[in-house]
Amino acid sequence: MKLVRLDSIFQVSYGTDLELNKLELSDDGIRFVSRNRNSNGIVAHVKRLEGVKPNPANSISVPLGSSSVLYAHYQDKEYYSGRDLAYLTPLKNIKLN
């Protein structure tokens, strides 16, 4: 088996790096993903921030710290993220089964 570098399959990007306690909660808002390993990392929904581009849909959120380090979660909708979270976007089209 040949090992390949992660960055040969995905573009690795740092998340939006927001703090949930400084955001306004909204039941119909955008997802807020943290380093939580439960609920696909989604801990709340918040109001959109003008001028802050969300992390893209169809990406994989990856915590970079805490006890959840390297617990990856597929995100099918765009989202904001907390501290120490990266996201992966595929360099080529990937089919989901």
Buried (B, 14 or more C-beta within 10 A) or exposed (E): EEEEEEEEEBEEEEBBEBEBEEBEEEEEBBBBBBBBBEEBBBBBBBEBBEEEEBBEEEBBBBBBEBEBEEBEBEBEEBBBBBBBBBBBBEEEEEEEE
